[in-house]
Amino acid sequence: MYTRAISLALMAAFSMPALADDPSLVAHYSLDGSGTDNSGNGPAATAWNGAGYTTAGVCGGAASLDGVNDYLSLAVQHLTDATISAWFYQTRDTGTWQRVWDFGSTTGQGAMFLAVEHGRVGNRIGVGIHSVDGANVADITSNVTAGVGTWRHVVVTYDESGAGTRIYVDGVLMGQGTYSAQSFDDFLNQTWLLGASHWADPAFAGYIDEVRIYDRVLSATEVATRRNADLACADADGDGVRDEADNCPSATNSNQFDGDADGVGDACDTCAYDAYNDADEDGICGDTDVCPVDADAAQLDADGDGNGDVCDADDDDDGVDDLDDSCPFDANADQSDQDGDGIGDVCDADSDGDAVIDDIDACLGTPAGEVVLDDGCSVDQTCPCDGGWRNHGAYVRCVVGASEDLLNAGLLSSDEKGAVVSSAAQSTCGK
């Protein structure tokens, strides 16, 4: 049963693996060779008097009953509103009032049952309800005859609030009544039966499959969706777990191990220990991803702090956020930027902006606007005034040579060279 409103997305999930884990499904007997309750909520159904199983179910196996005296009993479910869904297939007709299921008592009080041939209205598929005090009897019948050799999907809903009882056959509403004189829990004073009656009625001969009990009223859309999901059920990987319940429908994993409890089995989970399953889709599982929510296939971590560069606000760990950092991947707390180009000195290939990269620049720190030689040095850097000259003439000869090189390189004009040499000659350098 469902304890909350169901969205379109959840209805679509009826045919998905999550269906088996739906918390509103209080019991599910797939009857695939055993009476196990696949919902995990209760004990298994018990087979009586030689009741067996067949592989010819509508979805996997089914319970096989001989129509003489065998049947299955179910654990009692405490419900208010309810939905009971089941498939049945008659192999022979044993007579009026034979039961698919019977929840109630031998006294005729507090009972509800699904009859293959309801005896009061033309032997059609129908539901009978008896109140606890025996005063009220209701019959909700369909206009459908079961027929030998035909699978039928029958869903019965019970709405205690007043909407009454509805019966769906093969996904279509076929009958309804407004009987709601009591709580569904009033039907709980006897064991619930499959294929047998609490009264002296004929036993069911045939197969019963996919019995589900919900603790709320399913809508018509949900009923049809449930039927279609059963018809489409499969076990593609052959591991004994049907696709609708298999957390790895394409990979054999009968144990259904799921290390990170994300609903995807370890056998097909590329991130078996990562519940987020590579949420950023960068090919790195979240439990080892340095940026689990930001795509970061390179996994770079410049400051080695465990937070990848893509998601680290301060990649170089220098106390300056990347958005404001002139060198976001190289620590430079002082943010020095000699040439003012917005790239910090520690990560600027040409920190002084003289067009000679630092790796081959013999004179780092050339002032802005200075003309330099191929080695990155200006005339003043090649011939510094405080260079320990032997005399003033030696200093001037150095300036002449350096400025000549700049002239030959086309970096100075003749007039500019003359001005440089004249300034050197008039200086006190080397004196």
C-alpha positions as CSV (number, residue, x, y, z in Angstrom):
1,M,0.0,0.0,0.0
2,Y,1.1,3.6,-0.4
3,T,1.2,6.0,2.5
4,R,1.6,9.1,0.5
5,A,0.4,10.7,-2.8
6,I,2.1,9.2,-5.8
7,S,3.7,11.4,-8.5
8,L,4.0,10.6,-12.1
9,A,7.6,9.9,-11.6
10,L,6.9,7.4,-8.9
11,M,4.2,5.7,-11.0
12,A,6.7,5.3,-13.7
13,A,9.0,3.6,-11.2
14,F,6.5,0.8,-10.8
15,S,8.4,-1.1,-13.6
16,M,11.8,-0.2,-12.2
17,P,14.0,-2.0,-9.6
18,A,12.9,0.4,-6.8
19,L,9.4,-1.1,-6.9
20,A,10.4,-4.0,-4.6
21,D,11.6,-1.4,-2.0
22,D,8.4,0.7,-2.0
23,P,7.6,1.3,1.7
24,S,3.9,1.2,1.0
25,L,4.0,-2.4,-0.2
26,V,3.3,-4.4,3.0
27,A,3.5,-7.8,1.4
28,H,4.5,-9.3,-2.0
29,Y,4.3,-13.0,-2.7
30,S,5.8,-13.6,-6.1
31,L,5.3,-17.4,-5.5
32,D,8.4,-18.2,-7.6
33,G,8.9,-21.7,-6.1
34,S,8.4,-20.6,-2.5
35,G,6.1,-18.5,-0.3
36,T,8.7,-15.8,0.5
37,D,7.3,-12.4,1.2
38,N,9.5,-10.3,-1.2
39,S,8.6,-7.0,0.5
40,G,10.7,-8.1,3.5
41,N,7.9,-7.1,5.9
42,G,6.6,-10.5,7.0
43,P,6.8,-14.2,7.2
44,A,6.5,-16.5,4.2
45,A,3.2,-17.9,3.0
46,T,2.6,-21.5,4.2
47,A,1.7,-24.3,1.8
48,W,-0.9,-26.8,3.1
49,N,-2.0,-30.3,2.0
50,G,0.6,-30.6,-0.8
51,A,0.2,-27.2,-2.4
52,G,3.0,-26.8,-4.9
53,Y,4.5,-24.5,-7.5
54,T,4.8,-24.2,-11.2
55,T,7.2,-22.4,-13.5
56,A,4.3,-21.3,-15.7
57,G,3.4,-18.1,-13.8
58,V,2.5,-14.8,-15.4
59,C,5.8,-13.5,-14.0
60,G,8.2,-16.3,-13.1
61,G,6.7,-19.1,-11.1
62,A,3.3,-19.4,-9.4
63,A,1.5,-21.4,-6.8
64,S,-0.1,-24.5,-8.2
65,L,-3.3,-25.8,-6.5
66,D,-5.2,-29.0,-7.3
67,G,-8.7,-27.9,-6.5
68,V,-9.2,-30.6,-3.9
69,N,-7.9,-29.5,-0.5
70,D,-4.5,-27.7,-0.9
71,Y,-4.1,-24.0,-0.3
72,L,-1.7,-21.3,1.1
73,S,-2.1,-19.2,4.2
74,L,-0.7,-15.7,4.7
75,A,0.3,-13.6,7.6
76,V,-2.5,-11.3,8.8
77,Q,-1.9,-7.6,7.8
78,H,-3.2,-4.8,9.9
79,L,-4.6,-2.2,7.5
80,T,-7.2,0.5,7.2
81,D,-7.6,1.4,3.6
82,A,-6.2,-1.5,1.4
83,T,-5.5,-2.8,-2.0
84,I,-5.1,-6.5,-2.8
85,S,-3.6,-7.4,-6.2
86,A,-3.3,-10.9,-7.6
87,W,-3.2,-13.0,-10.8
88,F,-5.0,-16.3,-11.2
89,Y,-5.4,-19.0,-13.9
90,Q,-8.1,-21.7,-13.7
91,T,-7.0,-25.1,-14.9
92,R,-10.5,-26.4,-14.3
93,D,-13.8,-25.1,-13.0
94,T,-14.5,-26.5,-9.5
95,G,-17.8,-24.6,-9.1
96,T,-19.5,-21.5,-7.6
97,W,-17.8,-19.5,-4.8
98,Q,-14.3,-21.0,-5.3
99,R,-11.8,-18.5,-3.8
100,V,-8.7,-16.7,-5.1
101,W,-8.3,-15.3,-1.6
102,D,-10.4,-15.2,1.6
103,F,-9.7,-12.9,4.6
104,G,-12.2,-13.6,7.4
105,S,-13.8,-16.1,9.7
106,T,-15.8,-19.3,9.6
107,T,-18.7,-17.6,11.4
108,G,-19.6,-15.4,8.5
109,Q,-18.7,-12.3,10.5
110,G,-15.9,-9.9,9.6
111,A,-15.0,-11.4,6.2
112,M,-13.9,-10.3,2.8
113,F,-13.1,-12.6,-0.2
114,L,-12.5,-12.7,-3.9
115,A,-14.6,-15.3,-5.7
116,V,-13.7,-16.7,-9.1
117,E,-17.5,-17.3,-9.6
118,H,-19.6,-15.1,-7.4
119,G,-22.7,-17.1,-6.8
120,R,-25.2,-14.2,-6.5
121,V,-24.6,-12.4,-9.8
122,G,-24.2,-14.8,-12.7
123,N,-21.0,-16.5,-11.5
124,R,-18.8,-13.6,-12.5
125,I,-15.6,-12.5,-10.8
126,G,-16.7,-10.7,-7.6
127,V,-16.0,-9.7,-4.0
128,G,-18.1,-10.5,-0.9
129,I,-18.0,-8.6,2.4
130,H,-19.6,-9.5,5.7
131,S,-19.7,-7.1,8.6
132,V,-18.5,-8.1,12.0
133,D,-22.1,-8.3,13.5
134,G,-23.3,-10.3,10.5
135,A,-25.9,-7.7,9.7
136,N,-24.4,-6.2,6.6
137,V,-23.5,-8.2,3.5
138,A,-22.2,-6.6,0.4
139,D,-21.4,-8.0,-3.1
140,I,-19.3,-6.1,-5.5
141,T,-19.2,-8.0,-8.8
142,S,-17.7,-7.5,-12.2
143,N,-19.2,-8.4,-15.5
144,V,-16.3,-10.6,-16.4
145,T,-16.3,-14.4,-16.4
146,A,-12.9,-15.8,-15.4
147,G,-12.7,-18.6,-17.9
148,V,-10.6,-21.8,-17.7
149,G,-7.2,-21.4,-19.3
150,T,-7.0,-17.6,-19.0
151,W,-4.8,-15.5,-16.8
152,R,-6.7,-12.8,-15.0
153,H,-5.3,-9.9,-13.0
154,V,-7.8,-8.8,-10.3
155,V,-7.3,-5.8,-8.0
156,V,-9.6,-5.1,-5.1
157,T,-9.5,-1.7,-3.3
158,Y,-11.1,-1.0,0.1
159,D,-11.6,2.6,1.1
160,E,-12.6,3.0,4.7
161,S,-13.3,6.7,4.3
162,G,-16.4,6.1,2.3
163,A,-15.4,5.7,-1.3
164,G,-16.2,2.0,-0.9
165,T,-14.8,-1.0,-2.7
166,R,-13.7,-1.3,-6.3
167,I,-12.8,-4.3,-8.4
168,Y,-10.5,-4.1,-11.4
169,V,-10.1,-6.9,-13.9
170,D,-7.2,-6.9,-16.2
171,G,-6.4,-3.3,-15.4
172,V,-10.0,-1.9,-16.0
173,L,-12.5,-0.9,-13.3
174,M,-15.3,-3.5,-13.6
175,G,-17.4,-2.9,-10.4
176,Q,-17.7,-0.8,-7.3
177,G,-19.8,-0.5,-4.2
178,T,-20.1,2.0,-1.4
179,Y,-19.9,-0.5,1.4
180,S,-17.6,0.9,4.2
181,A,-19.3,-0.2,7.4
182,Q,-16.2,-1.3,9.1
183,S,-12.4,-1.1,9.3
184,F,-10.4,-3.5,7.2
185,D,-8.8,-4.6,10.5
186,D,-12.2,-6.3,11.3
187,F,-11.3,-9.0,8.8
188,L,-8.3,-10.1,10.8
189,N,-9.8,-12.6,13.2
190,Q,-8.8,-15.6,11.1
191,T,-5.8,-16.6,8.9
192,W,-5.8,-15.2,5.4
193,L,-6.1,-17.9,2.7
194,L,-5.1,-18.2,-0.9
195,G,-7.1,-20.7,-3.0
196,A,-9.4,-21.8,-0.2
197,S,-12.5,-20.6,1.6
198,H,-13.3,-20.4,5.3
199,W,-16.7,-21.8,4.5
200,A,-17.5,-25.1,2.8
201,D,-16.9,-23.8,-0.7
202,P,-15.1,-25.5,-3.6
203,A,-11.3,-25.3,-3.6
204,F,-9.5,-23.4,-6.4
205,A,-7.9,-25.4,-9.2
206,G,-5.1,-23.6,-11.0
207,Y,-2.3,-21.1,-10.5
208,I,-2.1,-18.0,-8.3
209,D,0.7,-15.5,-8.9
210,E,2.1,-12.1,-7.8
211,V,-0.1,-11.5,-4.7
212,R,0.5,-7.9,-3.4
213,I,-1.1,-6.2,-0.4
214,Y,-0.9,-2.5,0.0
215,D,-1.9,-0.3,2.9
216,R,-3.8,2.3,0.8
217,V,-6.1,2.6,-2.2
218,L,-4.3,2.5,-5.5
219,S,-5.7,4.6,-8.3
220,A,-6.9,3.3,-11.6
221,T,-3.7,4.5,-13.3
222,E,-1.6,2.7,-10.7
223,V,-3.6,-0.5,-11.1
224,A,-3.0,-0.5,-14.9
225,T,0.7,0.3,-14.4
226,R,1.0,-2.6,-11.9
227,R,-0.5,-5.1,-14.4
228,N,1.7,-3.9,-17.2
229,A,4.8,-4.2,-15.1
230,D,3.9,-7.8,-14.2
231,L,3.4,-8.7,-17.9
232,A,6.7,-7.2,-18.8
233,C,8.7,-8.7,-15.9
234,A,11.9,-10.6,-16.7
235,D,15.1,-11.9,-15.3
236,A,17.5,-10.7,-18.0
237,D,20.7,-11.9,-16.2
238,G,19.3,-15.2,-15.1
239,D,20.3,-14.8,-11.4
240,G,17.0,-15.7,-10.0
241,V,16.1,-12.1,-9.1
242,R,13.5,-10.6,-11.4
243,D,14.4,-7.4,-13.1
244,E,11.8,-5.3,-11.3
245,A,13.5,-6.1,-8.0
246,D,17.1,-6.7,-9.2
247,N,19.6,-4.0,-8.3
248,C,21.8,-5.2,-11.2
249,P,19.3,-6.4,-13.8
250,S,22.0,-6.9,-16.4
251,A,24.7,-8.4,-14.2
252,T,24.4,-11.7,-12.3
253,N,24.2,-11.0,-8.6
254,S,21.8,-13.2,-6.7
255,N,23.3,-11.9,-3.4
256,Q,22.2,-8.3,-4.3
257,F,25.2,-6.9,-2.4
258,D,25.1,-3.1,-2.4
259,G,28.1,-1.7,-0.4
260,D,27.1,2.0,-0.6
261,A,23.3,1.4,-0.2
262,D,22.5,3.5,-3.3
263,G,20.2,1.0,-4.9
264,V,22.8,-0.1,-7.5
265,G,24.3,-3.5,-6.8
266,D,28.1,-3.8,-6.4
267,A,28.2,-6.1,-9.5
268,C,27.2,-3.3,-11.8
269,D,28.1,-0.2,-9.7
270,T,31.2,1.5,-11.2
271,C,31.5,3.2,-7.8
272,A,30.5,0.4,-5.4
273,Y,31.5,2.4,-2.3
274,D,30.3,5.8,-3.5
275,A,26.6,6.5,-2.8
276,Y,26.7,9.5,-5.1
277,N,28.0,7.3,-8.0
278,D,30.3,9.8,-9.6
279,A,27.7,12.7,-9.3
280,D,29.9,15.0,-11.4
281,E,30.3,12.4,-14.2
282,D,34.0,13.0,-14.6
283,G,34.9,9.3,-14.4
284,I,36.2,9.5,-10.8
285,C,34.2,7.9,-8.0
286,G,33.1,10.4,-5.3
287,D,34.9,8.6,-2.5
288,T,38.2,9.3,-4.1
289,D,37.4,12.4,-6.2
290,V,39.1,15.6,-5.1
291,C,36.1,17.5,-6.4
292,P,33.1,15.1,-6.0
293,V,30.5,17.6,-7.3
294,D,32.6,19.4,-9.9
295,A,33.8,17.6,-13.0
296,D,37.5,17.3,-12.6
297,A,39.0,14.4,-14.6
298,A,42.6,15.8,-14.2
299,Q,42.3,15.6,-10.4
300,L,44.8,18.5,-10.0
301,D,45.5,19.7,-6.4
302,A,48.1,22.3,-6.5
303,D,48.3,22.9,-2.7
304,G,47.9,19.2,-1.8
305,D,45.0,20.0,0.6
306,G,42.7,17.3,-0.7
307,N,40.5,19.8,-2.5
308,G,41.0,19.8,-6.2
309,D,41.9,22.9,-8.0
310,V,38.5,23.0,-9.8
311,C,36.6,23.3,-6.5
312,D,39.3,24.9,-4.2
313,A,38.6,28.6,-3.6
314,D,42.3,29.1,-2.8
315,D,44.3,26.6,-4.9
316,D,47.8,27.7,-3.7
317,D,46.8,28.1,-0.1
318,D,48.3,31.6,0.2
319,G,45.3,33.2,1.9
320,V,44.2,35.0,-1.3
321,D,41.0,33.6,-3.0
322,D,41.6,32.4,-6.6
323,L,39.2,35.1,-8.0
324,D,41.5,37.8,-6.5
325,D,44.8,36.0,-6.8
326,S,47.3,37.2,-9.4
327,C,48.8,33.7,-9.3
328,P,46.0,31.3,-8.2
329,F,48.2,28.2,-8.4
330,D,51.5,29.6,-7.0
331,A,51.6,31.0,-3.5
332,N,52.2,34.8,-3.5
333,A,50.6,36.3,-0.5
334,D,52.2,39.7,-1.3
335,Q,50.6,39.7,-4.8
336,S,53.7,41.5,-6.3
337,D,53.2,42.3,-10.0
338,Q,56.2,44.3,-11.2
339,D,55.0,44.9,-14.8
340,G,51.4,45.6,-13.7
341,D,50.0,43.1,-16.2
342,G,47.7,41.4,-13.7
343,I,49.9,38.3,-13.6
344,G,51.9,38.0,-10.3
345,D,55.6,37.9,-10.5
346,V,55.9,34.3,-9.2
347,C,53.9,32.9,-12.1
348,D,54.6,35.5,-14.8
349,A,57.0,34.1,-17.5
350,D,58.2,37.7,-18.1
351,S,57.8,39.3,-14.7
352,D,59.4,42.7,-15.8
353,G,57.5,42.9,-19.0
354,D,60.6,43.5,-21.2
355,A,59.7,40.8,-23.7
356,V,62.5,38.5,-22.6
357,I,61.3,35.5,-20.6
358,D,62.7,35.2,-17.1
359,D,64.3,31.9,-17.9
360,I,66.9,33.6,-20.1
361,D,66.6,37.1,-18.7
362,A,70.0,38.2,-17.3
363,C,68.5,41.3,-15.8
364,L,65.2,40.6,-14.0
365,G,63.4,43.7,-12.7
366,T,64.0,45.9,-15.7
367,P,62.0,49.1,-15.1
368,A,58.9,49.5,-17.3
369,G,59.6,51.2,-20.6
370,E,63.3,50.4,-20.8
371,V,64.7,49.1,-24.1
372,V,66.7,45.9,-23.6
373,L,69.2,43.8,-25.4
374,D,68.6,40.1,-26.2
375,D,69.8,39.1,-22.8
376,G,67.0,41.2,-21.2
377,C,69.3,44.0,-19.9
378,S,68.9,47.7,-20.6
379,V,71.9,50.0,-21.1
380,D,71.7,51.1,-17.4
381,Q,71.7,47.4,-16.3
382,T,74.6,46.5,-18.7
383,C,76.6,49.5,-17.6
384,P,75.6,50.4,-14.1
385,C,76.9,53.6,-12.7
386,D,78.2,51.9,-9.6
387,G,79.8,49.1,-11.5
388,G,83.4,49.6,-10.1
389,W,84.7,51.2,-13.3
390,R,88.5,51.9,-13.6
391,N,87.7,55.4,-14.8
392,H,85.0,57.4,-16.4
393,G,86.2,56.6,-19.9
394,A,85.7,52.9,-19.2
395,Y,82.1,53.5,-18.2
396,V,81.4,55.7,-21.3
397,R,82.9,53.0,-23.6
398,C,80.5,50.4,-22.1
399,V,77.5,52.7,-22.7
400,V,78.7,53.4,-26.3
401,G,79.0,49.6,-27.0
402,A,75.6,48.8,-25.4
403,S,73.8,51.6,-27.2
404,E,75.4,50.6,-30.5
405,D,74.0,47.1,-30.1
406,L,70.6,48.5,-29.6
407,L,71.0,50.7,-32.6
408,N,72.1,47.8,-34.7
409,A,69.1,45.8,-33.4
410,G,66.8,48.7,-34.5
411,L,65.7,49.4,-31.0
412,L,67.3,52.8,-30.8
413,S,67.6,55.6,-33.4
414,S,70.8,57.4,-34.1
415,D,69.5,60.4,-32.2
416,E,68.4,58.3,-29.3
417,K,71.8,56.6,-29.2
418,G,73.5,60.0,-29.2
419,A,71.4,61.2,-26.3
420,V,72.3,58.1,-24.3
421,V,76.0,58.5,-24.9
422,S,75.9,62.2,-24.2
423,S,74.2,61.6,-20.9
424,A,76.8,59.0,-20.0
425,A,79.6,61.4,-20.9
426,Q,78.2,64.1,-18.7
427,S,77.7,61.8,-15.8
428,T,80.0,61.3,-12.8
429,C,80.0,57.5,-13.2
430,G,83.5,56.0,-13.0
431,K,85.1,59.2,-11.7
